Amino acid sequence: MFGNTGEAPSIIRVGHEGNVSEPLLPFHAGRIERLFKDRFQAEMRERLKIASKSLGIPEALSVELTFIESAIRPVAKRIDQLEQSDHPDVKGRVQGLRQTLNAQLATLTLGLADFEEIPAARIADEAGRLVAARLDHESRPSPESISRFRVAGELGRDFIASGSTGKRSFDTFLAGTRQIVVGTCVGLGRNALGLTTTPFDLVIVDEAARCTASELSVPMQAGTWIVLVGDQAQLEPTHDAQVVKNVASELKIAKSEIVRSDFERVFESGYGDAAGRRLKTQYRMLPPIGRLVSESFYAGKLKHGRNQAIIESAHLPVDLARPLLWIDTDGFGQEAQQKRQNPGHSLINPVEAEVIVALLRRWSEHGPFMKWLEGLPQGGHPIGIICAYAAQRDLIRRKLHRAGLPVALVQAVKIDTIDSYQGKENAIVLLSLVRNNHDGREYEGAATIAPGFMARPNRINVAMSRARDRLVIIGAFSRWHKNEPMGAVVDAFGEEVAGGEAQVIDAHELLGPSGMVRDNGNKGRRIN
């Protein structure tokens, strides 16, 4: 849209600075405001010099008056404020500021005795009167000119001190003067910004499939044209579980329909067929990972636009020789099943956690892999560990903390839950499924795994599609029901195994029998 203008468009990012990504920080409203203030502060003397010249104030006097306005008046004003407060340490703080003030007055060669009986609020005015009185009557500017000079100084200090307050917002000014305004749906709806009444030519909502109806309504009311961008096959809007349960019970509506996004409803409507467009080429995943995702969640319709790996094969451990790896824990039987540490808490799977630690330990012994990690810029996370449950995330963090792995490897790892991972990616992803039980529906006479919320394809899709070069799945392989989402994943994974792009290995290759961890041939230790 701005390509023909010959210059980059002006951008402002509003919202909490802590939530802003690094590339956008230079455009954040808070950063820009501080830059304005710093620049204004640096130019204050020059601005007052221009003001004094227009008011007919001699240059030598202008220098002294500028010092009074920029240095003496702020200190005197603070002393006056403290003397009127009931702060417990007011006496000590006033004494310290008085010493500073006396040193400043001394630089103007003004006698300190002249100010002993003068209230702090009047010290700056009296200092200005005394320095002006040094001039002969013909050279001395009028009291009105000096008063107007003080007003100019007050305006400058006011701008520096209070660009944004509870009653006025610098964000509002910036948002009204930039071509592109960036923020979250809720953040852009703040009354102080006034953006919901601003007629933008175009409003683009990213991750629209994750927005609730109320979130979507905020930016959509401000645009002439609206573009919604999202993926209804990934995470839905976040709703309180109890609210969903109550609505489903009272209105007799399926929970899946309640959590379904308005983006999905519109996209799959007749209007969506006419106005919607599908992006069919993904560039994140190497083709084998992309095919697994495509076959499992997109009816095989995705194309794959990247074939060049990020990590050279010579740097990879043998476990990562192929893009896809499934470490099957079925052989551990009951020991590999999910557990609850306390009633009502989320699930953990200690065997899967131990497999992940053992796998990372094995990778730490591969010299080329560690050399590659150590050569990466600091702050990145080439390895991601995604957990289906928060308790499993916490368990793995504790185990990694105690594992004694190389610092470079630990710093390269990011651990989080599926819900926190949408929009993120890593070169290598390890996925801990956690769910493993015998409580599911029977299939061909055998009990399958009850999937819990892993029955929701959106969640599994997010988990599987975060990997760029390598995806390692840890958990049960053979007991997922064929007619459920994880069954589709197993079938698609089998196709990749047949094509030589994936492998399934038994967890016993990493852990010894009965939950004993192999440790370089030494005596094992029991999982706990």
matplotlib code that plots the C-alpha trace (Angstrom):
import matplotlib.pyplot as plt

x = [0.0, 2.9, 5.3, 4.8, 5.3, 9.1, 9.2, 8.4, 5.0, 4.9, 4.0, 3.0, 2.6, 0.4, -0.1, 2.1, 5.8, 6.5, 4.2, 5.9, 8.2, 11.8, 11.5, 8.6, 10.1, 11.5, 7.9, 6.3, 4.4, 6.3, 9.7, 8.7, 7.4, 10.7, 12.6, 10.5, 11.1, 14.9, 15.3, 13.2, 15.3, 18.5, 17.2, 15.7, 18.5, 18.4, 14.7, 14.8, 17.6, 15.4, 12.5, 14.8, 16.0, 12.5, 11.7, 14.6, 16.5, 20.4, 22.3, 24.3, 21.1, 19.4, 22.0, 21.4, 17.6, 17.8, 19.9, 17.3, 14.4, 16.1, 18.0, 16.9, 13.1, 12.6, 14.5, 12.8, 9.4, 10.2, 11.3, 8.0, 6.0, 7.9, 7.4, 3.7, 3.6, 3.5, 6.2, 8.1, 11.5, 10.6, 13.1, 16.1, 15.0, 14.4, 17.9, 19.6, 17.7, 18.5, 22.2, 21.7, 19.8, 22.5, 25.2, 23.2, 22.6, 26.3, 27.1, 25.1, 27.3, 24.1, 24.4, 22.7, 21.6, 19.3, 17.2, 17.1, 13.8, 12.2, 9.7, 10.9, 8.0, 9.4, 13.2, 13.4, 11.5, 13.7, 16.8, 15.6, 14.9, 18.3, 20.3, 18.2, 18.9, 22.6, 22.0, 21.8, 18.3, 18.6, 19.8, 17.3, 14.3, 10.9, 9.3, 6.7, 9.4, 11.0, 7.6, 6.9, 10.3, 9.3, 6.1, 8.2, 10.3, 7.2, 5.7, 8.9, 9.1, 5.4, 5.9, 8.9, 7.2, 3.7, 3.5, 1.2, -0.9, -4.2, -5.9, -4.0, -2.3, 0.6, -0.5, -3.6, -1.6, 0.7, -2.1, -3.8, -0.7, 0.6, -0.4, -0.3, -1.4, -0.6, -2.0, -4.1, -7.9, -8.5, -5.7, -6.9, -10.3, -9.0, -11.2, -8.1, -6.9, -10.1, -9.4, -12.8, -14.2, -11.4, -12.3, -9.4, -9.3, -8.2, -8.3, -6.4, -7.0, -4.3, -5.0, -8.7, -9.7, -8.5, -10.7, -14.0, -16.9, -16.3, -12.6, -13.4, -16.0, -13.4, -11.2, -13.9, -16.1, -13.2, -12.6, -14.0, -12.4, -11.9, -9.4, -9.5, -6.5, -6.5, -6.6, -9.7, -8.0, -5.8, -6.6, -10.1, -10.9, -10.2, -13.3, -13.6, -14.2, -17.0, -18.8, -18.6, -20.0, -22.9, -23.9, -23.8, -26.0, -28.5, -28.9, -28.4, -25.6, -22.5, -19.3, -17.5, -20.0, -19.7, -15.9, -16.0, -14.7, -16.8, -14.0, -14.7, -18.5, -18.0, -15.3, -17.4, -20.6, -21.9, -20.3, -17.0, -17.1, -17.5, -15.2, -12.7, -9.3, -7.1, -3.4, -2.3, 1.5, 3.2, 6.9, 7.6, 7.9, 10.0, 7.8, 7.7, 6.4, 4.2, 2.6, 1.9, 0.1, -1.6, -2.9, -4.0, -5.8, -6.1, -7.3, -4.0, -4.4, -1.3, 1.6, 5.2, 7.3, 10.6, 12.9, 16.2, 16.9, 17.9, 20.3, 22.9, 22.6, 26.2, 25.4, 22.5, 22.7, 21.6, 18.2, 17.5, 18.6, 15.0, 12.6, 10.1, 10.7, 8.2, 9.6, 7.0, 6.5, 3.9, 6.5, 6.6, 3.0, 1.4, 4.5, 4.2, 0.6, -0.5, -0.6, -2.0, 0.2, -2.8, -6.6, -7.8, -4.3, -3.4, -1.6, 2.0, 3.8, 7.2, 8.3, 7.9, 9.7, 12.6, 12.8, 13.2, 16.0, 17.7, 17.4, 18.8, 21.7, 22.5, 22.4, 24.8, 27.4, 27.3, 30.1, 28.9, 25.4, 26.8, 29.2, 26.3, 24.3, 27.2, 27.6, 24.0, 23.2, 22.2, 18.6, 17.2, 15.6, 16.3, 14.8, 11.2, 9.6, 5.8, 3.6, 0.0, -0.4, 1.0, 2.0, 4.1, 5.8, 6.7, 7.9, 10.3, 11.6, 12.5, 14.2, 16.2, 17.3, 18.7, 20.1, 23.5, 23.3, 25.6, 24.6, 24.5, 22.0, 19.8, 19.7, 18.7, 15.5, 12.1, 9.5, 5.8, 2.2, 0.3, -2.0, 1.1, 2.7, 0.4, 2.4, 5.7, 8.2, 11.5, 13.9, 13.5, 10.4, 9.9, 6.2, 5.2, 1.7, 1.2, -2.2, -1.8, -4.4, -6.8, -10.0, -11.0, -13.5, -12.8, -11.4, -11.2, -11.7, -9.0, -9.3, -7.9, -6.6, -9.2, -7.8, -9.3, -8.8, -6.4, -9.6, -9.7, -7.9, -7.1, -4.8, -3.0, -2.5, -0.8, 1.5, 2.5, 3.0, 5.5, 8.6, 10.6, 13.2, 12.6, 9.6, 10.0, 6.8, 7.1, 4.3, 2.1, 1.9, -0.3, -3.4, -5.1, -8.6, -8.5, -11.6, -10.2, -7.7, -4.7, -5.6, -5.3, -1.9, -0.7, -1.9, -0.2, 3.0, 2.9, 2.8, 6.0, 7.7, 6.9, 8.4, 11.6, 11.1, 10.1, 11.0, 9.4, 11.8, 11.0, 11.7, 13.7, 16.5, 16.8, 15.6, 16.4, 13.8, 11.3, 11.9, 15.6, 17.5, 20.5, 23.4, 26.5, 26.5, 26.6, 24.0, 20.6, 18.5, 14.7, 12.2, 10.5]
y = [0.0, 2.4, 1.0, 3.9, 6.7, 6.5, 6.4, 4.1, 4.6, 6.1, 3.5, 3.6, 0.6, 1.2, -0.9, -2.1, -2.0, -5.3, -7.1, -5.6, -7.7, -6.4, -5.3, -3.0, -1.4, 1.6, 2.3, 1.9, 5.0, 5.0, 4.9, 7.7, 9.8, 9.4, 10.3, 13.4, 14.4, 13.7, 15.7, 18.5, 18.5, 18.6, 21.5, 23.5, 26.0, 26.7, 27.1, 29.6, 31.4, 32.0, 33.1, 35.6, 37.1, 37.7, 39.3, 41.7, 40.1, 40.6, 37.4, 37.5, 37.9, 35.2, 32.6, 33.4, 33.4, 30.1, 28.6, 29.8, 28.3, 24.9, 24.3, 26.5, 26.7, 22.9, 22.4, 25.3, 24.0, 20.6, 22.1, 24.0, 20.8, 18.9, 21.6, 21.4, 17.6, 15.3, 13.0, 11.4, 12.2, 15.7, 17.5, 15.5, 15.7, 19.5, 20.0, 18.1, 20.1, 23.4, 22.5, 21.9, 25.1, 27.1, 25.7, 26.7, 30.3, 30.6, 30.0, 33.1, 35.0, 35.9, 36.3, 33.5, 35.9, 37.5, 34.2, 33.1, 34.7, 34.1, 31.2, 28.5, 29.2, 32.7, 32.0, 31.6, 34.8, 36.7, 35.3, 36.5, 39.9, 40.2, 39.1, 41.6, 44.4, 44.1, 45.7, 49.5, 50.9, 51.4, 47.7, 46.1, 44.3, 45.1, 43.0, 41.9, 40.5, 38.5, 37.3, 36.0, 34.3, 32.5, 31.3, 29.9, 28.0, 26.7, 25.4, 23.5, 21.9, 21.0, 19.2, 17.3, 16.4, 15.5, 14.4, 11.6, 11.7, 10.4, 13.4, 13.6, 11.0, 11.4, 8.1, 9.8, 12.4, 9.8, 7.5, 10.4, 11.4, 8.0, 6.1, 2.7, 2.1, -1.3, -2.9, -5.6, -5.6, -4.7, -2.3, -0.3, 0.1, 2.3, 5.4, 7.6, 6.7, 7.6, 5.1, 3.4, 6.7, 7.2, 6.2, 4.1, 3.2, -0.4, -2.5, -5.8, -8.3, -10.9, -14.2, -13.4, -17.1, -16.6, -13.5, -13.6, -11.7, -8.7, -8.5, -8.5, -5.8, -3.2, -2.8, -3.7, -0.7, 1.7, 0.5, 1.2, -2.1, -5.0, -7.9, -10.8, -13.2, -16.4, -20.2, -21.8, -25.2, -23.9, -22.6, -21.2, -18.1, -18.6, -18.9, -19.8, -23.5, -23.1, -20.5, -22.9, -25.8, -23.6, -22.3, -25.8, -27.1, -24.3, -23.8, -27.4, -26.4, -28.5, -27.2, -27.3, -24.9, -22.5, -22.2, -22.0, -18.7, -16.1, -16.1, -19.7, -19.2, -16.3, -18.0, -21.1, -19.2, -18.3, -14.8, -16.4, -18.5, -15.3, -13.0, -15.4, -16.5, -19.5, -19.4, -22.9, -22.8, -23.0, -21.9, -22.9, -26.7, -29.0, -31.0, -34.2, -32.3, -30.2, -33.4, -34.8, -31.6, -31.3, -34.9, -34.8, -31.4, -29.9, -32.8, -32.9, -29.5, -27.7, -27.1, -26.7, -23.8, -24.6, -27.5, -26.1, -27.1, -24.5, -27.0, -28.8, -32.5, -32.9, -31.0, -33.3, -36.3, -39.6, -39.3, -36.4, -38.0, -37.8, -34.8, -36.9, -39.1, -40.8, -42.2, -44.8, -45.3, -48.2, -50.7, -49.4, -50.4, -49.0, -47.1, -44.8, -43.8, -40.3, -39.4, -36.7, -35.4, -34.0, -34.2, -31.6, -30.8, -31.2, -34.3, -35.4, -38.2, -38.9, -41.4, -38.9, -36.3, -38.7, -39.6, -35.9, -35.4, -38.6, -37.4, -34.0, -35.6, -37.8, -34.7, -32.9, -35.6, -34.9, -32.5, -31.0, -30.4, -28.6, -26.6, -25.5, -24.5, -22.5, -20.6, -19.3, -15.7, -15.5, -15.2, -17.6, -20.9, -23.4, -26.2, -26.1, -28.5, -28.4, -30.0, -30.9, -30.0, -27.2, -29.7, -31.6, -28.3, -27.6, -31.2, -31.1, -27.7, -29.1, -32.2, -30.1, -27.8, -30.9, -32.7, -31.1, -30.5, -28.0, -24.4, -23.8, -26.6, -25.5, -21.9, -23.1, -24.8, -23.2, -25.1, -24.2, -25.5, -25.9, -22.9, -20.7, -21.7, -20.5, -18.1, -19.4, -21.8, -23.6, -25.4, -28.5, -29.3, -32.1, -32.7, -34.5, -35.9, -36.8, -38.6, -42.3, -44.5, -47.4, -45.4, -44.8, -46.4, -49.9, -50.4, -53.9, -55.4, -53.3, -50.2, -47.1, -43.9, -41.4, -38.3, -35.6, -32.2, -33.9, -34.9, -31.3, -31.3, -27.5, -28.1, -31.0, -29.0, -26.2, -28.6, -30.4, -27.4, -25.4, -27.4, -26.0, -28.8, -31.6, -32.8, -35.4, -36.8, -38.5, -40.8, -43.7, -44.6, -47.5, -47.1, -44.0, -44.6, -44.6, -42.3, -39.6, -36.8, -38.5, -41.6, -39.5, -38.3, -41.8, -42.9, -39.9, -40.5, -44.1, -42.9, -40.8, -43.9, -45.9, -43.1, -43.1, -39.6, -40.7, -43.3, -44.8, -46.0, -47.7, -45.6, -48.4, -47.2, -44.2, -45.7, -49.0, -51.6, -50.8, -47.1, -47.2, -44.4, -45.4, -43.3, -43.9, -47.6, -46.9, -48.2, -46.7, -44.6, -45.1, -42.6, -40.4]
z = [0.0, 0.8, -1.8, -4.3, -1.8, -1.7, 2.1, 4.9, 6.6, 10.1, 12.7, 16.4, 18.7, 21.7, 24.8, 27.6, 26.7, 28.3, 25.8, 22.7, 20.6, 20.2, 16.5, 17.4, 20.5, 18.6, 17.5, 20.9, 22.2, 25.5, 23.7, 21.3, 24.2, 26.1, 22.9, 22.5, 26.1, 26.0, 22.8, 24.2, 27.4, 25.4, 23.3, 26.2, 26.5, 22.8, 22.8, 25.7, 24.0, 21.0, 23.3, 25.1, 21.9, 20.7, 24.1, 23.9, 26.8, 26.5, 25.9, 29.2, 31.2, 29.1, 30.1, 33.8, 33.5, 31.6, 34.5, 37.0, 35.0, 34.2, 37.4, 40.4, 39.9, 39.8, 43.1, 44.8, 43.7, 45.1, 48.4, 48.6, 47.9, 50.6, 53.2, 52.7, 53.0, 56.0, 54.7, 57.7, 56.2, 55.0, 57.2, 55.9, 52.3, 52.5, 54.1, 51.2, 48.6, 50.4, 50.1, 46.3, 46.0, 47.8, 45.5, 42.5, 43.8, 44.5, 40.8, 40.1, 42.7, 44.6, 48.4, 50.3, 53.0, 50.5, 50.4, 54.0, 54.8, 51.4, 51.0, 48.6, 46.2, 45.6, 45.4, 41.7, 41.0, 43.5, 41.9, 38.5, 39.9, 41.4, 38.3, 36.2, 38.7, 37.9, 34.5, 34.2, 33.8, 30.0, 29.3, 31.8, 30.1, 31.3, 34.1, 31.6, 29.3, 32.2, 33.2, 29.6, 29.6, 32.9, 31.2, 28.3, 30.8, 32.6, 29.4, 28.6, 32.1, 31.9, 28.6, 29.9, 33.2, 32.1, 28.5, 29.6, 32.8, 33.9, 32.2, 29.0, 26.8, 24.5, 23.0, 21.7, 19.9, 18.4, 17.4, 15.6, 13.6, 12.4, 9.3, 10.9, 14.5, 16.0, 19.2, 20.7, 20.1, 23.8, 24.0, 21.0, 22.6, 25.5, 25.7, 26.1, 22.6, 20.9, 18.1, 18.1, 16.8, 14.3, 10.7, 9.6, 5.9, 6.7, 9.8, 9.9, 12.7, 13.0, 14.9, 14.4, 15.0, 18.6, 19.2, 21.1, 19.7, 22.0, 21.2, 17.4, 17.8, 19.1, 16.0, 13.5, 14.4, 13.4, 9.9, 6.4, 5.1, 7.5, 6.9, 9.3, 9.2, 11.1, 11.2, 12.5, 12.6, 15.4, 18.9, 19.5, 21.7, 25.4, 27.5, 31.2, 31.4, 34.0, 31.8, 28.8, 30.9, 32.3, 28.9, 27.3, 30.1, 30.2, 26.4, 25.4, 23.0, 22.4, 24.1, 20.8, 19.3, 22.2, 21.9, 18.2, 16.9, 15.0, 12.5, 11.7, 11.5, 9.0, 7.0, 6.5, 5.7, 2.2, 2.6, 3.6, 0.4, -1.6, 0.3, 1.9, 0.6, 1.7, 2.0, 1.0, 1.2, 4.6, 5.0, 8.6, 8.5, 6.3, 4.0, 6.1, 9.2, 7.0, 5.4, 8.9, 9.8, 6.4, 6.4, 10.0, 10.1, 6.6, 4.5, 2.7, 1.1, 2.4, 0.1, 1.5, 0.5, 2.3, 1.6, 2.9, 6.5, 9.0, 10.7, 8.6, 8.9, 9.9, 13.2, 14.2, 16.6, 15.2, 16.9, 14.6, 11.3, 10.0, 10.4, 12.4, 15.5, 17.8, 21.1, 22.0, 25.8, 25.4, 26.4, 29.9, 30.5, 33.6, 34.6, 31.5, 32.3, 33.3, 37.0, 39.2, 42.0, 43.9, 43.3, 40.9, 39.6, 36.0, 34.7, 34.7, 33.0, 34.7, 32.1, 29.3, 31.4, 32.0, 28.3, 27.4, 29.9, 28.7, 25.1, 25.8, 27.8, 24.7, 22.5, 24.9, 24.2, 20.4, 19.7, 16.4, 17.8, 20.9, 18.8, 16.6, 19.7, 21.2, 17.9, 17.9, 19.1, 22.7, 23.6, 21.0, 21.7, 18.9, 21.0, 22.2, 24.6, 24.4, 27.1, 26.9, 30.6, 32.8, 35.5, 33.0, 32.0, 35.6, 36.2, 33.1, 34.2, 37.6, 36.1, 33.7, 36.5, 38.4, 35.4, 35.2, 31.5, 29.7, 30.1, 26.4, 26.0, 28.9, 27.6, 24.2, 25.5, 25.9, 27.8, 27.7, 27.2, 24.0, 24.8, 25.2, 21.9, 19.2, 17.0, 18.2, 16.5, 17.1, 14.9, 17.0, 19.0, 21.6, 22.3, 25.5, 25.0, 28.7, 28.1, 28.5, 30.1, 29.4, 29.9, 26.2, 23.9, 22.8, 19.3, 17.9, 21.4, 23.1, 25.3, 23.8, 25.4, 26.7, 25.1, 27.3, 25.7, 23.3, 21.5, 20.2, 16.9, 17.2, 20.2, 18.6, 15.4, 17.3, 19.1, 15.9, 13.7, 15.8, 14.6, 11.6, 11.0, 13.5, 15.5, 18.3, 19.8, 23.2, 24.4, 23.6, 19.9, 19.3, 21.5, 20.2, 18.8, 15.0, 14.7, 16.9, 16.0, 17.6, 15.6, 12.4, 13.5, 14.1, 10.6, 8.9, 10.9, 9.7, 6.1, 6.7, 8.3, 5.2, 3.1, 5.1, 6.6, 10.1, 12.6, 15.8, 18.5, 21.8, 24.9, 26.2, 23.9, 26.2, 29.5, 31.0, 32.0, 34.7, 34.5, 35.0, 33.2, 31.2, 32.2, 30.0, 30.9, 34.7, 37.1, 36.4, 38.7, 39.2, 37.8, 40.4]

ax = plt.figure().add_subplot(projection="3d")
ax.plot(x, y, z, "-o")
ax.set_aspect("equal")
plt.show()
